[in-house]
Amino acid sequence: MRNQLLIARFYTLIDLKDDYHRLLIAPEDREKTAICTRFGLFEYVVMPFGLCNAPGAFHRLMNQVLGDLYDICIICYLDNIRIFSPNPNKHRQDVAEVLQRLQNHSLYVNAAKCH
């Protein structure tokens, strides 16, 4: 990967939007997230922020979506994806590939935080 980064001249940083909320909690585990309020008992159906295993679960999803691109044209840390390429044509292809995969898995980009 270090060599890939040394020859890279073009970079794009993508930040994902509402990323943890894309992960469904298995029905049998929802009771573990229950909160009691004066309006009743509520259980999460999607991954809330703050669960100890949330980062690992999200990273597992990112491995499924982008795993074969790691260290070839991307570095990923949680919901931040850095795309790197040696030339503009390759960079356009790499960015298009990443965006297509994200779209295929209903993951959305936070355009305001992308560079």
VMD Tcl script that builds the backbone (N, CA, C; Angstrom):
set m [mol new atoms 345]
animate dup $m
set s [atomselect $m all]
$s set {name element resname resid chain x y z} {
  {N N MET 1 A 0.818 -1.179 0.000}
  {CA C MET 1 A 0.000 0.000 0.000}
  {C C MET 1 A 0.869 1.252 0.000}
  {N N ARG 2 A 1.951 1.229 0.716}
  {CA C ARG 2 A 2.805 2.416 0.782}
  {C C ARG 2 A 3.262 2.835 -0.606}
  {N N ASN 3 A 3.655 1.859 -1.437}
  {CA C ASN 3 A 4.075 2.179 -2.799}
  {C C ASN 3 A 2.931 2.785 -3.599}
  {N N GLN 4 A 1.725 2.266 -3.401}
  {CA C GLN 4 A 0.555 2.802 -4.103}
  {C C GLN 4 A 0.349 4.268 -3.731}
  {N N LEU 5 A 0.484 4.575 -2.455}
  {CA C LEU 5 A 0.296 5.954 -2.008}
  {C C LEU 5 A 1.406 6.867 -2.513}
  {N N LEU 6 A 2.616 6.336 -2.626}
  {CA C LEU 6 A 3.730 7.156 -3.101}
  {C C LEU 6 A 3.554 7.578 -4.552}
  {N N ILE 7 A 2.964 6.715 -5.375}
  {CA C ILE 7 A 2.789 7.072 -6.788}
  {C C ILE 7 A 1.456 7.766 -7.053}
  {N N ALA 8 A 0.580 7.789 -6.065}
  {CA C ALA 8 A -0.728 8.437 -6.252}
  {C C ALA 8 A -0.561 9.949 -6.326}
  {N N ARG 9 A -1.302 10.562 -7.246}
  {CA C ARG 9 A -1.278 12.018 -7.417}
  {C C ARG 9 A -2.667 12.629 -7.266}
  {N N PHE 10 A -3.685 11.789 -7.255}
  {CA C PHE 10 A -5.062 12.273 -7.188}
  {C C PHE 10 A -5.764 11.578 -6.029}
  {N N TYR 11 A -6.456 12.386 -5.235}
  {CA C TYR 11 A -7.119 11.878 -4.038}
  {C C TYR 11 A -8.544 12.419 -3.952}
  {N N THR 12 A -9.433 11.595 -3.459}
  {CA C THR 12 A -10.803 12.008 -3.147}
  {C C THR 12 A -11.137 11.432 -1.781}
  {N N LEU 13 A -11.753 12.259 -0.942}
  {CA C LEU 13 A -12.201 11.799 0.364}
  {C C LEU 13 A -13.719 11.784 0.369}
  {N N ILE 14 A -14.285 10.626 0.684}
  {CA C ILE 14 A -15.739 10.455 0.733}
  {C C ILE 14 A -16.137 10.166 2.176}
  {N N ASP 15 A -17.141 10.874 2.636}
  {CA C ASP 15 A -17.714 10.645 3.955}
  {C C ASP 15 A -19.127 10.116 3.755}
  {N N LEU 16 A -19.475 9.071 4.464}
  {CA C LEU 16 A -20.806 8.482 4.311}
  {C C LEU 16 A -21.802 9.132 5.263}
  {N N LYS 17 A -23.051 9.124 4.862}
  {CA C LYS 17 A -24.125 9.772 5.613}
  {C C LYS 17 A -25.014 8.714 6.265}
  {N N ASP 18 A -25.310 8.911 7.550}
  {CA C ASP 18 A -26.198 8.005 8.294}
  {C C ASP 18 A -25.783 6.545 8.139}
  {N N ASP 19 A -24.487 6.315 8.173}
  {CA C ASP 19 A -23.943 5.002 7.859}
  {C C ASP 19 A -24.381 3.892 8.807}
  {N N TYR 20 A -24.308 4.112 10.095}
  {CA C TYR 20 A -24.672 3.053 11.035}
  {C C TYR 20 A -26.156 2.710 10.929}
  {N N HIS 21 A -26.948 3.670 10.540}
  {CA C HIS 21 A -28.389 3.438 10.431}
  {C C HIS 21 A -28.746 2.594 9.209}
  {N N ARG 22 A -27.774 2.179 8.446}
  {CA C ARG 22 A -28.001 1.274 7.317}
  {C C ARG 22 A -27.900 -0.185 7.749}
  {N N LEU 23 A -27.428 -0.407 8.975}
  {CA C LEU 23 A -27.252 -1.774 9.471}
  {C C LEU 23 A -28.466 -2.185 10.292}
  {N N LEU 24 A -29.147 -3.210 9.840}
  {CA C LEU 24 A -30.302 -3.717 10.577}
  {C C LEU 24 A -29.844 -4.580 11.746}
  {N N ILE 25 A -30.562 -4.500 12.831}
  {CA C ILE 25 A -30.307 -5.364 13.982}
  {C C ILE 25 A -31.192 -6.597 13.832}
  {N N ALA 26 A -30.609 -7.757 14.052}
  {CA C ALA 26 A -31.376 -9.008 13.959}
  {C C ALA 26 A -32.551 -8.952 14.933}
  {N N PRO 27 A -33.717 -9.423 14.505}
  {CA C PRO 27 A -34.909 -9.357 15.377}
  {C C PRO 27 A -34.683 -9.934 16.774}
  {N N GLU 28 A -33.913 -11.013 16.860}
  {CA C GLU 28 A -33.690 -11.628 18.171}
  {C C GLU 28 A -32.772 -10.797 19.072}
  {N N ASP 29 A -32.074 -9.803 18.508}
  {CA C ASP 29 A -31.176 -8.955 19.296}
  {C C ASP 29 A -31.763 -7.583 19.617}
  {N N ARG 30 A -32.886 -7.254 19.063}
  {CA C ARG 30 A -33.461 -5.914 19.253}
  {C C ARG 30 A -33.825 -5.630 20.702}
  {N N GLU 31 A -34.231 -6.649 21.428}
  {CA C GLU 31 A -34.607 -6.428 22.830}
  {C C GLU 31 A -33.425 -5.932 23.659}
  {N N LYS 32 A -32.207 -6.215 23.203}
  {CA C LYS 32 A -31.005 -5.774 23.923}
  {C C LYS 32 A -30.802 -4.266 23.815}
  {N N THR 33 A -31.487 -3.630 22.878}
  {CA C THR 33 A -31.353 -2.183 22.693}
  {C C THR 33 A -32.555 -1.425 23.248}
  {N N ALA 34 A -33.428 -2.107 23.952}
  {CA C ALA 34 A -34.684 -1.501 24.411}
  {C C ALA 34 A -34.442 -0.355 25.391}
  {N N ILE 35 A -35.266 0.673 25.247}
  {CA C ILE 35 A -35.279 1.776 26.199}
  {C C ILE 35 A -36.721 1.977 26.653}
  {N N CYS 36 A -36.862 2.321 27.896}
  {CA C CYS 36 A -38.191 2.518 28.469}
  {C C CYS 36 A -38.405 4.013 28.690}
  {N N THR 37 A -39.504 4.518 28.165}
  {CA C THR 37 A -39.861 5.921 28.345}
  {C C THR 37 A -41.279 5.996 28.889}
  {N N ARG 38 A -41.720 7.184 29.177}
  {CA C ARG 38 A -43.099 7.333 29.655}
  {C C ARG 38 A -44.110 7.011 28.566}
  {N N PHE 39 A -43.633 6.916 27.319}
  {CA C PHE 39 A -44.514 6.583 26.198}
  {C C PHE 39 A -44.516 5.089 25.882}
  {N N GLY 40 A -43.667 4.342 26.563}
  {CA C GLY 40 A -43.620 2.908 26.349}
  {C C GLY 40 A -42.206 2.391 26.152}
  {N N LEU 41 A -42.118 1.142 25.769}
  {CA C LEU 41 A -40.847 0.463 25.537}
  {C C LEU 41 A -40.533 0.514 24.046}
  {N N PHE 42 A -39.307 0.921 23.724}
  {CA C PHE 42 A -38.908 1.037 22.322}
  {C C PHE 42 A -37.625 0.251 22.088}
  {N N GLU 43 A -37.548 -0.398 20.926}
  {CA C GLU 43 A -36.367 -1.160 20.534}
  {C C GLU 43 A -35.859 -0.630 19.202}
  {N N TYR 44 A -34.548 -0.558 19.076}
  {CA C TYR 44 A -33.949 -0.153 17.808}
  {C C TYR 44 A -34.105 -1.275 16.785}
  {N N VAL 45 A -34.355 -0.910 15.549}
  {CA C VAL 45 A -34.359 -1.883 14.456}
  {C C VAL 45 A -33.120 -1.700 13.582}
  {N N VAL 46 A -32.445 -0.548 13.727}
  {CA C VAL 46 A -31.185 -0.295 13.035}
  {C C VAL 46 A -30.118 0.001 14.082}
  {N N MET 47 A -28.873 -0.110 13.682}
  {CA C MET 47 A -27.749 0.063 14.597}
  {C C MET 47 A -27.679 1.505 15.103}
  {N N PRO 48 A -27.796 1.711 16.406}
  {CA C PRO 48 A -27.635 3.066 16.941}
  {C C PRO 48 A -26.151 3.366 17.169}
  {N N PHE 49 A -25.820 4.630 17.249}
  {CA C PHE 49 A -24.462 5.003 17.623}
  {C C PHE 49 A -24.251 4.635 19.081}
  {N N GLY 50 A -23.031 4.267 19.422}
  {CA C GLY 50 A -22.710 4.019 20.813}
  {C C GLY 50 A -22.633 2.561 21.212}
  {N N LEU 51 A -23.170 1.650 20.412}
  {CA C LEU 51 A -23.027 0.232 20.756}
  {C C LEU 51 A -21.564 -0.165 20.590}
  {N N CYS 52 A -21.065 -0.976 21.501}
  {CA C CYS 52 A -19.641 -1.312 21.474}
  {C C CYS 52 A -19.239 -2.069 20.211}
  {N N ASN 53 A -20.148 -2.818 19.615}
  {CA C ASN 53 A -19.788 -3.579 18.416}
  {C C ASN 53 A -20.195 -2.871 17.120}
  {N N ALA 54 A -20.719 -1.652 17.201}
  {CA C ALA 54 A -21.159 -0.933 16.003}
  {C C ALA 54 A -20.015 -0.665 15.019}
  {N N PRO 55 A -18.851 -0.176 15.469}
  {CA C PRO 55 A -17.770 0.052 14.503}
  {C C PRO 55 A -17.339 -1.229 13.790}
  {N N GLY 56 A -17.251 -2.329 14.523}
  {CA C GLY 56 A -16.868 -3.600 13.907}
  {C C GLY 56 A -17.886 -4.077 12.897}
  {N N ALA 57 A -19.156 -3.937 13.238}
  {CA C ALA 57 A -20.221 -4.343 12.309}
  {C C ALA 57 A -20.187 -3.488 11.052}
  {N N PHE 58 A -19.961 -2.198 11.215}
  {CA C PHE 58 A -19.907 -1.325 10.045}
  {C C PHE 58 A -18.673 -1.627 9.198}
  {N N HIS 59 A -17.548 -1.883 9.846}
  {CA C HIS 59 A -16.328 -2.211 9.095}
  {C C HIS 59 A -16.504 -3.516 8.318}
  {N N ARG 60 A -17.216 -4.454 8.885}
  {CA C ARG 60 A -17.511 -5.709 8.184}
  {C C ARG 60 A -18.318 -5.428 6.913}
  {N N LEU 61 A -19.297 -4.528 7.013}
  {CA C LEU 61 A -20.070 -4.138 5.830}
  {C C LEU 61 A -19.170 -3.499 4.783}
  {N N MET 62 A -18.287 -2.599 5.210}
  {CA C MET 62 A -17.394 -1.938 4.259}
  {C C MET 62 A -16.463 -2.949 3.591}
  {N N ASN 63 A -16.034 -3.966 4.328}
  {CA C ASN 63 A -15.216 -5.027 3.729}
  {C C ASN 63 A -15.991 -5.776 2.655}
  {N N GLN 64 A -17.276 -6.008 2.891}
  {CA C GLN 64 A -18.103 -6.691 1.895}
  {C C GLN 64 A -18.277 -5.831 0.648}
  {N N VAL 65 A -18.451 -4.540 0.840}
  {CA C VAL 65 A -18.736 -3.638 -0.277}
  {C C VAL 65 A -17.470 -3.285 -1.056}
  {N N LEU 66 A -16.381 -2.981 -0.353}
  {CA C LEU 66 A -15.187 -2.432 -1.002}
  {C C LEU 66 A -13.919 -3.248 -0.766}
  {N N GLY 67 A -14.036 -4.400 -0.129}
  {CA C GLY 67 A -12.873 -5.156 0.316}
  {C C GLY 67 A -11.793 -5.398 -0.712}
  {N N ASP 68 A -12.163 -5.721 -1.948}
  {CA C ASP 68 A -11.146 -6.023 -2.958}
  {C C ASP 68 A -10.432 -4.772 -3.466}
  {N N LEU 69 A -10.907 -3.590 -3.101}
  {CA C LEU 69 A -10.259 -2.338 -3.516}
  {C C LEU 69 A -9.299 -1.797 -2.456}
  {N N TYR 70 A -9.346 -2.383 -1.232}
  {CA C TYR 70 A -8.469 -1.928 -0.159}
  {C C TYR 70 A -7.017 -2.020 -0.600}
  {N N ASP 71 A -6.260 -0.988 -0.310}
  {CA C ASP 71 A -4.827 -0.906 -0.580}
  {C C ASP 71 A -4.493 -0.896 -2.066}
  {N N ILE 72 A -5.480 -0.992 -2.934}
  {CA C ILE 72 A -5.258 -0.870 -4.374}
  {C C ILE 72 A -5.594 0.548 -4.805}
  {N N CYS 73 A -6.774 1.012 -4.392}
  {CA C CYS 73 A -7.141 2.395 -4.709}
  {C C CYS 73 A -7.928 3.066 -3.592}
  {N N ILE 74 A -8.121 2.388 -2.452}
  {CA C ILE 74 A -8.817 3.031 -1.332}
  {C C ILE 74 A -8.165 2.692 0.003}
  {N N ILE 75 A -8.371 3.591 0.937}
  {CA C ILE 75 A -8.121 3.353 2.353}
  {C C ILE 75 A -9.426 3.717 3.034}
  {N N CYS 76 A -9.880 2.876 3.925}
  {CA C CYS 76 A -11.178 3.105 4.554}
  {C C CYS 76 A -11.018 3.055 6.065}
  {N N TYR 77 A -11.546 4.064 6.739}
  {CA C TYR 77 A -11.607 4.061 8.193}
  {C C TYR 77 A -13.024 4.438 8.592}
  {N N LEU 78 A -13.753 3.471 9.115}
  {CA C LEU 78 A -15.155 3.633 9.474}
  {C C LEU 78 A -15.936 4.199 8.300}
  {N N ASP 79 A -16.455 5.419 8.407}
  {CA C ASP 79 A -17.281 5.948 7.315}
  {C C ASP 79 A -16.521 6.898 6.401}
  {N N ASN 80 A -15.197 6.910 6.501}
  {CA C ASN 80 A -14.366 7.753 5.640}
  {C C ASN 80 A -13.618 6.885 4.643}
  {N N ILE 81 A -13.770 7.213 3.377}
  {CA C ILE 81 A -13.125 6.458 2.303}
  {C C ILE 81 A -12.212 7.407 1.548}
  {N N ARG 82 A -10.922 7.088 1.497}
  {CA C ARG 82 A -9.984 7.879 0.704}
  {C C ARG 82 A -9.653 7.073 -0.542}
  {N N ILE 83 A -9.902 7.689 -1.691}
  {CA C ILE 83 A -9.601 7.060 -2.980}
  {C C ILE 83 A -8.325 7.708 -3.501}
  {N N PHE 84 A -7.381 6.899 -3.950}
  {CA C PHE 84 A -6.121 7.436 -4.465}
  {C C PHE 84 A -5.769 6.760 -5.780}
  {N N SER 85 A -5.225 7.555 -6.705}
  {CA C SER 85 A -4.916 7.049 -8.048}
  {C C SER 85 A -3.713 7.796 -8.610}
  {N N PRO 86 A -2.983 7.161 -9.539}
  {CA C PRO 86 A -1.790 7.797 -10.093}
  {C C PRO 86 A -2.063 8.827 -11.191}
  {N N ASN 87 A -3.225 8.753 -11.858}
  {CA C ASN 87 A -3.505 9.693 -12.951}
  {C C ASN 87 A -5.002 10.010 -12.994}
  {N N PRO 88 A -5.379 11.071 -13.707}
  {CA C PRO 88 A -6.786 11.491 -13.688}
  {C C PRO 88 A -7.756 10.480 -14.290}
  {N N ASN 89 A -7.367 9.800 -15.350}
  {CA C ASN 89 A -8.269 8.811 -15.961}
  {C C ASN 89 A -8.546 7.650 -15.012}
  {N N LYS 90 A -7.504 7.137 -14.398}
  {CA C LYS 90 A -7.661 6.044 -13.432}
  {C C LYS 90 A -8.478 6.523 -12.235}
  {N N HIS 91 A -8.264 7.772 -11.833}
  {CA C HIS 91 A -8.993 8.295 -10.681}
  {C C HIS 91 A -10.493 8.380 -10.971}
  {N N ARG 92 A -10.847 8.829 -12.151}
  {CA C ARG 92 A -12.268 8.877 -12.527}
  {C C ARG 92 A -12.882 7.478 -12.474}
  {N N GLN 93 A -12.144 6.491 -12.976}
  {CA C GLN 93 A -12.628 5.106 -12.949}
  {C C GLN 93 A -12.782 4.604 -11.514}
  {N N ASP 94 A -11.782 4.882 -10.685}
  {CA C ASP 94 A -11.818 4.420 -9.292}
  {C C ASP 94 A -12.969 5.063 -8.523}
  {N N VAL 95 A -13.144 6.367 -8.685}
  {CA C VAL 95 A -14.232 7.067 -7.997}
  {C C VAL 95 A -15.578 6.521 -8.468}
  {N N ALA 96 A -15.727 6.328 -9.773}
  {CA C ALA 96 A -16.985 5.797 -10.314}
  {C C ALA 96 A -17.269 4.401 -9.759}
  {N N GLU 97 A -16.254 3.566 -9.659}
  {CA C GLU 97 A -16.426 2.208 -9.124}
  {C C GLU 97 A -16.869 2.249 -7.662}
  {N N VAL 98 A -16.218 3.069 -6.859}
  {CA C VAL 98 A -16.583 3.175 -5.442}
  {C C VAL 98 A -18.007 3.697 -5.301}
  {N N LEU 99 A -18.346 4.752 -6.025}
  {CA C LEU 99 A -19.697 5.320 -5.927}
  {C C LEU 99 A -20.763 4.323 -6.373}
  {N N GLN 100 A -20.476 3.550 -7.408}
  {CA C GLN 100 A -21.437 2.551 -7.877}
  {C C GLN 100 A -21.666 1.474 -6.819}
  {N N ARG 101 A -20.594 1.027 -6.199}
  {CA C ARG 101 A -20.730 0.003 -5.151}
  {C C ARG 101 A -21.507 0.539 -3.951}
  {N N LEU 102 A -21.227 1.774 -3.580}
  {CA C LEU 102 A -21.970 2.372 -2.470}
  {C C LEU 102 A -23.452 2.452 -2.807}
  {N N GLN 103 A -23.755 2.880 -4.020}
  {CA C GLN 103 A -25.152 2.979 -4.449}
  {C C GLN 103 A -25.817 1.602 -4.452}
  {N N ASN 104 A -25.111 0.595 -4.925}
  {CA C ASN 104 A -25.663 -0.762 -4.970}
  {C C ASN 104 A -26.029 -1.295 -3.584}
  {N N HIS 105 A -25.372 -0.771 -2.548}
  {CA C HIS 105 A -25.628 -1.225 -1.179}
  {C C HIS 105 A -26.385 -0.180 -0.356}
  {N N SER 106 A -26.994 0.776 -1.045}
  {CA C SER 106 A -27.804 1.825 -0.389}
  {C C SER 106 A -27.026 2.588 0.673}
  {N N LEU 107 A -25.757 2.853 0.392}
  {CA C LEU 107 A -24.934 3.694 1.255}
  {C C LEU 107 A -24.838 5.061 0.591}
  {N N TYR 108 A -25.037 6.109 1.374}
  {CA C TYR 108 A -25.140 7.449 0.815}
  {C C TYR 108 A -23.966 8.321 1.229}
  {N N VAL 109 A -23.563 9.181 0.311}
  {CA C VAL 109 A -22.435 10.079 0.513}
  {C C VAL 109 A -22.922 11.382 1.129}
  {N N ASN 110 A -22.167 11.881 2.097}
  {CA C ASN 110 A -22.426 13.191 2.676}
  {C C ASN 110 A -21.610 14.198 1.869}
  {N N ALA 111 A -22.216 14.771 0.840}
  {CA C ALA 111 A -21.506 15.631 -0.111}
  {C C ALA 111 A -20.834 16.817 0.568}
  {N N ALA 112 A -21.421 17.335 1.624}
  {CA C ALA 112 A -20.857 18.501 2.304}
  {C C ALA 112 A -19.505 18.194 2.951}
  {N N LYS 113 A -19.217 16.927 3.204}
  {CA C LYS 113 A -17.970 16.555 3.868}
  {C C LYS 113 A -16.999 15.833 2.936}
  {N N CYS 114 A -17.258 15.873 1.641}
  {CA C CYS 114 A -16.378 15.215 0.672}
  {C C CYS 114 A -15.418 16.232 0.065}
  {N N HIS 115 A -14.220 15.747 -0.262}
  {CA C HIS 115 A -13.194 16.608 -0.868}
  {C C HIS 115 A -12.597 15.904 -2.064}
}
mol reanalyze $m
mol bondsrecalc $m
mol representation Tube
mol addrep $m
